[in-house]
Amino acid sequence: MQFSTFVLAALSMGSAIASPVVGNFPFDNARKAVSEAKTNIQQQLVQINILSNNRSPNTETVTNIQNSLLAIGQSMNGLIVPVTALNQAGSAPLSKEQLAAVPQFQSDFQNILVNIDLIGKRVTSSNLNKASIAQVKPQLQWTLATVGPVSQPIISFINVYAPKYATYKTWTPYLVNIQALIIVVLGPIAVALGIDISIL
């Protein structure tokens, strides 16, 4: 009896090892990270809109805008590891459920791009005076500069694993705007996003 139990357990273990892995776990991680970042960035956009309405920004207002931009930068930088993992060699193909989630994944990331575009425009063309904009520039630069390193792995992943679900071409206007904002913030010597926008 005990021997047969061991045999059954061993057979079950062998079957588990031999069966193919279903589902792409890096995609699940990236999808969760993008969804969380989207929520965080939406919340910070609300704060920045409120703070930048002040026609005479004081030190506290500028500090709060800096903190919001830092929070956005942290959310964006937090995406680098999970989205880079999307393109690791040997990842399993997407399951049916994961394929069905690809459009929402792209929509969530587009939402991030839309909001970063709005944030950049709001900070650089709001009621903030030149001195205040200069103070928040490093944090804004950090936020904008992460867009390229995060976008490219997602685009590459979709091209390989779910090309028929690709909707990332709709990101082009926002990527173009963010590139323009980088030039506004950093000057004409700004480094490009690292994405060939013409192919989107």
C-alpha atoms as an extended CHARMM CRD file, in Angstrom:
* protein
*
       200  EXT
         1         1  MET       CA              0.0000000000        0.0000000000        0.0000000000  PROA      1               0.0000000000
         2         2  GLN       CA              2.7090000000        2.4020000000        1.0170000000  PROA      2               0.0000000000
         3         3  PHE       CA              4.8410000000        1.3490000000       -1.9690000000  PROA      3               0.0000000000
         4         4  SER       CA              1.9770000000        1.9680000000       -4.4140000000  PROA      4               0.0000000000
         5         5  THR       CA              1.4270000000        5.4210000000       -2.8860000000  PROA      5               0.0000000000
         6         6  PHE       CA              5.0780000000        6.2680000000       -3.5520000000  PROA      6               0.0000000000
         7         7  VAL       CA              4.7710000000        4.9850000000       -7.1300000000  PROA      7               0.0000000000
         8         8  LEU       CA              1.6730000000        7.1010000000       -7.7790000000  PROA      8               0.0000000000
         9         9  ALA       CA              3.3780000000       10.1570000000       -6.3220000000  PROA      9               0.0000000000
        10        10  ALA       CA              6.4490000000        9.5880000000       -8.4900000000  PROA      10              0.0000000000
        11        11  LEU       CA              4.3150000000        9.1500000000      -11.6150000000  PROA      11              0.0000000000
        12        12  SER       CA              2.4190000000       12.3510000000      -10.8360000000  PROA      12              0.0000000000
        13        13  MET       CA              5.6800000000       14.2410000000      -10.3570000000  PROA      13              0.0000000000
        14        14  GLY       CA              7.0440000000       12.8750000000      -13.6340000000  PROA      14              0.0000000000
        15        15  SER       CA              3.9110000000       13.9620000000      -15.4720000000  PROA      15              0.0000000000
        16        16  ALA       CA              4.1840000000       17.4510000000      -14.0420000000  PROA      16              0.0000000000
        17        17  ILE       CA              7.7960000000       17.7340000000      -15.1820000000  PROA      17              0.0000000000
        18        18  ALA       CA              7.0690000000       16.3620000000      -18.6400000000  PROA      18              0.0000000000
        19        19  SER       CA              4.0180000000       18.5260000000      -19.3270000000  PROA      19              0.0000000000
        20        20  PRO       CA              4.6450000000       21.7960000000      -21.1620000000  PROA      20              0.0000000000
        21        21  VAL       CA              4.4700000000       25.0780000000      -19.2590000000  PROA      21              0.0000000000
        22        22  VAL       CA              1.2680000000       26.8960000000      -20.1310000000  PROA      22              0.0000000000
        23        23  GLY       CA              1.2570000000       30.6590000000      -19.9400000000  PROA      23              0.0000000000
        24        24  ASN       CA              3.9040000000       33.3460000000      -19.9660000000  PROA      24              0.0000000000
        25        25  PHE       CA              4.6400000000       34.3360000000      -16.3780000000  PROA      25              0.0000000000
        26        26  PRO       CA              6.6860000000       37.4580000000      -17.2620000000  PROA      26              0.0000000000
        27        27  PHE       CA              3.5900000000       38.7590000000      -19.0680000000  PROA      27              0.0000000000
        28        28  ASP       CA              1.4650000000       38.3360000000      -15.9450000000  PROA      28              0.0000000000
        29        29  ASN       CA              4.0550000000       40.2680000000      -13.9250000000  PROA      29              0.0000000000
        30        30  ALA       CA              4.3330000000       43.0340000000      -16.5230000000  PROA      30              0.0000000000
        31        31  ARG       CA              0.5590000000       43.3130000000      -16.8570000000  PROA      31              0.0000000000
        32        32  LYS       CA              0.1550000000       43.7350000000      -13.1000000000  PROA      32              0.0000000000
        33        33  ALA       CA              3.0150000000       46.2550000000      -12.9040000000  PROA      33              0.0000000000
        34        34  VAL       CA              1.6090000000       48.3450000000      -15.7670000000  PROA      34              0.0000000000
        35        35  SER       CA             -1.8860000000       48.3410000000      -14.2360000000  PROA      35              0.0000000000
        36        36  GLU       CA             -0.5290000000       49.5080000000      -10.8730000000  PROA      36              0.0000000000
        37        37  ALA       CA              1.6430000000       52.1780000000      -12.4790000000  PROA      37              0.0000000000
        38        38  LYS       CA             -1.3500000000       53.4360000000      -14.4660000000  PROA      38              0.0000000000
        39        39  THR       CA             -3.3510000000       53.9340000000      -11.2680000000  PROA      39              0.0000000000
        40        40  ASN       CA             -0.4790000000       55.6660000000       -9.4620000000  PROA      40              0.0000000000
        41        41  ILE       CA              0.2230000000       58.0280000000      -12.3650000000  PROA      41              0.0000000000
        42        42  GLN       CA             -3.4670000000       58.9190000000      -12.7120000000  PROA      42              0.0000000000
        43        43  GLN       CA             -3.5330000000       59.8920000000       -9.0340000000  PROA      43              0.0000000000
        44        44  GLN       CA             -0.4180000000       62.0370000000       -9.3740000000  PROA      44              0.0000000000
        45        45  LEU       CA             -1.8210000000       63.7710000000      -12.4710000000  PROA      45              0.0000000000
        46        46  VAL       CA             -4.8140000000       64.9030000000      -10.3950000000  PROA      46              0.0000000000
        47        47  GLN       CA             -2.4420000000       66.3150000000       -7.7670000000  PROA      47              0.0000000000
        48        48  ILE       CA             -0.2960000000       68.1140000000      -10.3240000000  PROA      48              0.0000000000
        49        49  ASN       CA             -3.3600000000       69.6630000000      -11.9740000000  PROA      49              0.0000000000
        50        50  ILE       CA             -4.5100000000       71.0170000000       -8.6150000000  PROA      50              0.0000000000
        51        51  LEU       CA             -1.0630000000       72.2490000000       -7.5700000000  PROA      51              0.0000000000
        52        52  SER       CA             -0.2150000000       73.9120000000      -10.8780000000  PROA      52              0.0000000000
        53        53  ASN       CA             -3.4050000000       76.0090000000      -10.8040000000  PROA      53              0.0000000000
        54        54  ASN       CA             -1.7420000000       78.2450000000       -8.2320000000  PROA      54              0.0000000000
        55        55  ARG       CA             -0.8160000000       81.4810000000       -9.9870000000  PROA      55              0.0000000000
        56        56  SER       CA              1.7440000000       82.3540000000       -7.3170000000  PROA      56              0.0000000000
        57        57  PRO       CA              3.4080000000       79.0340000000       -6.4650000000  PROA      57              0.0000000000
        58        58  ASN       CA              5.1130000000       79.0070000000       -3.0960000000  PROA      58              0.0000000000
        59        59  THR       CA              7.8970000000       76.7340000000       -1.8880000000  PROA      59              0.0000000000
        60        60  GLU       CA              5.4190000000       74.1610000000       -0.5690000000  PROA      60              0.0000000000
        61        61  THR       CA              3.5860000000       73.9780000000       -3.9070000000  PROA      61              0.0000000000
        62        62  VAL       CA              6.8140000000       73.4620000000       -5.8350000000  PROA      62              0.0000000000
        63        63  THR       CA              7.9480000000       70.8000000000       -3.3590000000  PROA      63              0.0000000000
        64        64  ASN       CA              4.6270000000       68.9570000000       -3.7140000000  PROA      64              0.0000000000
        65        65  ILE       CA              4.9070000000       69.0190000000       -7.5120000000  PROA      65              0.0000000000
        66        66  GLN       CA              8.4460000000       67.6610000000       -7.2030000000  PROA      66              0.0000000000
        67        67  ASN       CA              7.1410000000       64.8780000000       -4.9540000000  PROA      67              0.0000000000
        68        68  SER       CA              4.3900000000       63.9940000000       -7.4380000000  PROA      68              0.0000000000
        69        69  LEU       CA              6.8980000000       63.8590000000      -10.2950000000  PROA      69              0.0000000000
        70        70  LEU       CA              9.1960000000       61.7070000000       -8.1750000000  PROA      70              0.0000000000
        71        71  ALA       CA              6.3120000000       59.3120000000       -7.4980000000  PROA      71              0.0000000000
        72        72  ILE       CA              5.6110000000       59.1260000000      -11.2510000000  PROA      72              0.0000000000
        73        73  GLY       CA              9.3010000000       58.5660000000      -11.9910000000  PROA      73              0.0000000000
        74        74  GLN       CA              9.3940000000       55.7680000000       -9.4310000000  PROA      74              0.0000000000
        75        75  SER       CA              6.3390000000       54.1360000000      -11.0240000000  PROA      75              0.0000000000
        76        76  MET       CA              7.9420000000       54.3340000000      -14.4700000000  PROA      76              0.0000000000
        77        77  ASN       CA             11.3040000000       53.0510000000      -13.2700000000  PROA      77              0.0000000000
        78        78  GLY       CA              9.4810000000       50.2470000000      -11.4720000000  PROA      78              0.0000000000
        79        79  LEU       CA              8.2990000000       49.0300000000      -14.8860000000  PROA      79              0.0000000000
        80        80  ILE       CA             11.7850000000       48.5520000000      -16.3280000000  PROA      80              0.0000000000
        81        81  VAL       CA             12.4920000000       45.1530000000      -14.7400000000  PROA      81              0.0000000000
        82        82  PRO       CA              9.0870000000       43.5090000000      -15.4310000000  PROA      82              0.0000000000
        83        83  VAL       CA              8.8240000000       44.7570000000      -19.0260000000  PROA      83              0.0000000000
        84        84  THR       CA             12.4360000000       43.8950000000      -19.8460000000  PROA      84              0.0000000000
        85        85  ALA       CA             11.7060000000       40.3530000000      -18.6130000000  PROA      85              0.0000000000
        86        86  LEU       CA              9.0240000000       40.0970000000      -21.3220000000  PROA      86              0.0000000000
        87        87  ASN       CA             11.6860000000       39.4490000000      -23.9330000000  PROA      87              0.0000000000
        88        88  GLN       CA             13.7260000000       36.8400000000      -22.0850000000  PROA      88              0.0000000000
        89        89  ALA       CA             14.6290000000       33.8800000000      -24.2700000000  PROA      89              0.0000000000
        90        90  GLY       CA             12.6240000000       30.7300000000      -23.6980000000  PROA      90              0.0000000000
        91        91  SER       CA              9.4660000000       32.3680000000      -22.3630000000  PROA      91              0.0000000000
        92        92  ALA       CA              6.3780000000       30.2040000000      -22.8220000000  PROA      92              0.0000000000
        93        93  PRO       CA              3.7320000000       31.2620000000      -25.3550000000  PROA      93              0.0000000000
        94        94  LEU       CA              0.7300000000       33.1540000000      -24.0960000000  PROA      94              0.0000000000
        95        95  SER       CA             -2.2850000000       31.1810000000      -22.9460000000  PROA      95              0.0000000000
        96        96  LYS       CA             -5.7590000000       31.9530000000      -24.3130000000  PROA      96              0.0000000000
        97        97  GLU       CA             -6.5670000000       34.0420000000      -21.2600000000  PROA      97              0.0000000000
        98        98  GLN       CA             -3.3180000000       35.9820000000      -21.5770000000  PROA      98              0.0000000000
        99        99  LEU       CA             -3.8850000000       36.6510000000      -25.2810000000  PROA      99              0.0000000000
       100       100  ALA       CA             -7.3160000000       37.9910000000      -24.3900000000  PROA      100             0.0000000000
       101       101  ALA       CA             -5.6440000000       40.3380000000      -21.8750000000  PROA      101             0.0000000000
       102       102  VAL       CA             -3.1570000000       41.8270000000      -24.3800000000  PROA      102             0.0000000000
       103       103  PRO       CA             -5.5120000000       44.6170000000      -25.5840000000  PROA      103             0.0000000000
       104       104  GLN       CA             -6.1370000000       45.7540000000      -21.9990000000  PROA      104             0.0000000000
       105       105  PHE       CA             -2.3980000000       45.5970000000      -21.2860000000  PROA      105             0.0000000000
       106       106  GLN       CA             -1.7480000000       47.8920000000      -24.2490000000  PROA      106             0.0000000000
       107       107  SER       CA             -4.6230000000       50.1690000000      -23.2630000000  PROA      107             0.0000000000
       108       108  ASP       CA             -3.2380000000       50.4960000000      -19.7270000000  PROA      108             0.0000000000
       109       109  PHE       CA              0.1750000000       51.4150000000      -21.0650000000  PROA      109             0.0000000000
       110       110  GLN       CA             -1.3280000000       53.8950000000      -23.5230000000  PROA      110             0.0000000000
       111       111  ASN       CA             -3.1300000000       55.4630000000      -20.5630000000  PROA      111             0.0000000000
       112       112  ILE       CA              0.2940000000       55.9100000000      -18.9160000000  PROA      112             0.0000000000
       113       113  LEU       CA              1.6550000000       57.6060000000      -22.0460000000  PROA      113             0.0000000000
       114       114  VAL       CA             -1.3850000000       59.8870000000      -22.3200000000  PROA      114             0.0000000000
       115       115  ASN       CA             -1.0300000000       60.9610000000      -18.6970000000  PROA      115             0.0000000000
       116       116  ILE       CA              2.7230000000       61.5150000000      -18.8950000000  PROA      116             0.0000000000
       117       117  ASP       CA              2.1340000000       63.6350000000      -22.0010000000  PROA      117             0.0000000000
       118       118  LEU       CA             -0.4950000000       65.6560000000      -20.0800000000  PROA      118             0.0000000000
       119       119  ILE       CA              1.7720000000       65.9760000000      -17.0520000000  PROA      119             0.0000000000
       120       120  GLY       CA              4.6940000000       67.2090000000      -19.1340000000  PROA      120             0.0000000000
       121       121  LYS       CA              2.5320000000       69.7930000000      -20.8910000000  PROA      121             0.0000000000
       122       122  ARG       CA              0.9140000000       70.8570000000      -17.6530000000  PROA      122             0.0000000000
       123       123  VAL       CA              4.2100000000       71.4180000000      -15.8640000000  PROA      123             0.0000000000
       124       124  THR       CA              5.9260000000       73.2240000000      -18.7460000000  PROA      124             0.0000000000
       125       125  SER       CA              3.0310000000       75.4500000000      -19.8100000000  PROA      125             0.0000000000
       126       126  SER       CA              1.0140000000       75.9960000000      -16.6340000000  PROA      126             0.0000000000
       127       127  ASN       CA              0.8700000000       78.9060000000      -14.2310000000  PROA      127             0.0000000000
       128       128  LEU       CA              4.2670000000       77.9600000000      -12.8340000000  PROA      128             0.0000000000
       129       129  ASN       CA              6.8490000000       80.6790000000      -13.3280000000  PROA      129             0.0000000000
       130       130  LYS       CA             10.2490000000       80.0410000000      -14.9190000000  PROA      130             0.0000000000
       131       131  ALA       CA             11.9640000000       79.6920000000      -11.5470000000  PROA      131             0.0000000000
       132       132  SER       CA              9.4550000000       77.0460000000      -10.4190000000  PROA      132             0.0000000000
       133       133  ILE       CA              9.7280000000       75.1260000000      -13.6990000000  PROA      133             0.0000000000
       134       134  ALA       CA             13.5200000000       75.1380000000      -13.3190000000  PROA      134             0.0000000000
       135       135  GLN       CA             13.1380000000       73.6430000000       -9.8440000000  PROA      135             0.0000000000
       136       136  VAL       CA             10.9590000000       70.7430000000      -11.0020000000  PROA      136             0.0000000000
       137       137  LYS       CA             12.9010000000       70.1260000000      -14.2230000000  PROA      137             0.0000000000
       138       138  PRO       CA             15.1380000000       67.2930000000      -12.8580000000  PROA      138             0.0000000000
       139       139  GLN       CA             12.1060000000       65.3250000000      -11.6460000000  PROA      139             0.0000000000
       140       140  LEU       CA             10.2300000000       65.9210000000      -14.9080000000  PROA      140             0.0000000000
       141       141  GLN       CA             13.2990000000       64.8630000000      -16.8850000000  PROA      141             0.0000000000
       142       142  TRP       CA             13.4860000000       61.6080000000      -14.8990000000  PROA      142             0.0000000000
       143       143  THR       CA              9.8210000000       60.8980000000      -15.6240000000  PROA      143             0.0000000000
       144       144  LEU       CA             10.0320000000       61.5670000000      -19.3630000000  PROA      144             0.0000000000
       145       145  ALA       CA             13.3290000000       59.7700000000      -19.9470000000  PROA      145             0.0000000000
       146       146  THR       CA             11.9270000000       56.3990000000      -18.8520000000  PROA      146             0.0000000000
       147       147  VAL       CA              9.2620000000       56.2500000000      -21.5640000000  PROA      147             0.0000000000
       148       148  GLY       CA             11.5810000000       54.8680000000      -24.2640000000  PROA      148             0.0000000000
       149       149  PRO       CA             13.2450000000       52.1150000000      -22.1910000000  PROA      149             0.0000000000
       150       150  VAL       CA              9.8150000000       50.9320000000      -21.0500000000  PROA      150             0.0000000000
       151       151  SER       CA              7.9460000000       51.2180000000      -24.3710000000  PROA      151             0.0000000000
       152       152  GLN       CA             10.4200000000       49.3620000000      -26.5700000000  PROA      152             0.0000000000
       153       153  PRO       CA             10.3360000000       45.9770000000      -24.7520000000  PROA      153             0.0000000000
       154       154  ILE       CA              6.5410000000       46.0290000000      -24.7390000000  PROA      154             0.0000000000
       155       155  ILE       CA              6.4070000000       46.7080000000      -28.4810000000  PROA      155             0.0000000000
       156       156  SER       CA              8.9710000000       43.9610000000      -29.1630000000  PROA      156             0.0000000000
       157       157  PHE       CA              7.0730000000       41.4950000000      -26.9790000000  PROA      157             0.0000000000
       158       158  ILE       CA              3.7620000000       42.1280000000      -28.7120000000  PROA      158             0.0000000000
       159       159  ASN       CA              5.4110000000       41.7830000000      -32.1420000000  PROA      159             0.0000000000
       160       160  VAL       CA              6.6940000000       38.3270000000      -31.1820000000  PROA      160             0.0000000000
       161       161  TYR       CA              3.9640000000       36.8810000000      -28.9640000000  PROA      161             0.0000000000
       162       162  ALA       CA              0.7340000000       38.6180000000      -30.0010000000  PROA      162             0.0000000000
       163       163  PRO       CA              1.1770000000       40.4880000000      -33.3150000000  PROA      163             0.0000000000
       164       164  LYS       CA             -2.4640000000       40.1250000000      -34.3560000000  PROA      164             0.0000000000
       165       165  TYR       CA             -3.5090000000       41.8810000000      -31.1330000000  PROA      165             0.0000000000
       166       166  ALA       CA             -1.1380000000       44.8290000000      -31.6480000000  PROA      166             0.0000000000
       167       167  THR       CA             -2.6990000000       48.2430000000      -31.0840000000  PROA      167             0.0000000000
       168       168  TYR       CA              0.4900000000       50.0660000000      -30.1090000000  PROA      168             0.0000000000
       169       169  LYS       CA              0.4480000000       52.1470000000      -33.3150000000  PROA      169             0.0000000000
       170       170  THR       CA             -2.0670000000       54.3390000000      -31.4880000000  PROA      170             0.0000000000
       171       171  TRP       CA              0.7700000000       55.3030000000      -29.1000000000  PROA      171             0.0000000000
       172       172  THR       CA              2.6050000000       57.2470000000      -31.8160000000  PROA      172             0.0000000000
       173       173  PRO       CA              1.1340000000       60.7290000000      -31.1140000000  PROA      173             0.0000000000
       174       174  TYR       CA              1.9560000000       60.4620000000      -27.4230000000  PROA      174             0.0000000000
       175       175  LEU       CA              5.4870000000       59.1920000000      -28.0520000000  PROA      175             0.0000000000
       176       176  VAL       CA              6.0340000000       62.0820000000      -30.4750000000  PROA      176             0.0000000000
       177       177  ASN       CA              4.7120000000       64.5690000000      -27.9130000000  PROA      177             0.0000000000
       178       178  ILE       CA              6.8520000000       63.1230000000      -25.1350000000  PROA      178             0.0000000000
       179       179  GLN       CA              9.9140000000       63.2840000000      -27.3860000000  PROA      179             0.0000000000
       180       180  ALA       CA              9.1180000000       66.9680000000      -28.0190000000  PROA      180             0.0000000000
       181       181  LEU       CA              8.7370000000       67.5630000000      -24.2810000000  PROA      181             0.0000000000
       182       182  ILE       CA             12.1420000000       65.9680000000      -23.6570000000  PROA      182             0.0000000000
       183       183  ILE       CA             13.6420000000       68.4640000000      -26.1000000000  PROA      183             0.0000000000
       184       184  VAL       CA             11.8010000000       71.3280000000      -24.3450000000  PROA      184             0.0000000000
       185       185  VAL       CA             13.0540000000       70.1900000000      -20.9500000000  PROA      185             0.0000000000
       186       186  LEU       CA             16.6090000000       69.2040000000      -21.8940000000  PROA      186             0.0000000000
       187       187  GLY       CA             17.2040000000       71.4550000000      -24.8990000000  PROA      187             0.0000000000
       188       188  PRO       CA             18.0400000000       70.6140000000      -28.5290000000  PROA      188             0.0000000000
       189       189  ILE       CA             20.7720000000       68.1320000000      -27.5320000000  PROA      189             0.0000000000
       190       190  ALA       CA             18.1810000000       65.8630000000      -25.8910000000  PROA      190             0.0000000000
       191       191  VAL       CA             18.6340000000       62.1310000000      -26.3860000000  PROA      191             0.0000000000
       192       192  ALA       CA             15.8860000000       60.4830000000      -28.4240000000  PROA      192             0.0000000000
       193       193  LEU       CA             13.4250000000       58.0230000000      -26.9020000000  PROA      193             0.0000000000
       194       194  GLY       CA             15.2420000000       55.1420000000      -28.5200000000  PROA      194             0.0000000000
       195       195  ILE       CA             12.1920000000       54.0930000000      -30.5260000000  PROA      195             0.0000000000
       196       196  ASP       CA             11.8480000000       54.4130000000      -34.2920000000  PROA      196             0.0000000000
       197       197  ILE       CA              8.4970000000       56.1560000000      -34.1750000000  PROA      197             0.0000000000
       198       198  SER       CA              8.1920000000       56.0200000000      -37.9600000000  PROA      198             0.0000000000
       199       199  ILE       CA              7.6650000000       52.2460000000      -37.8350000000  PROA      199             0.0000000000
       200       200  LEU       CA              4.7250000000       52.4240000000      -35.4340000000  PROA      200             0.0000000000
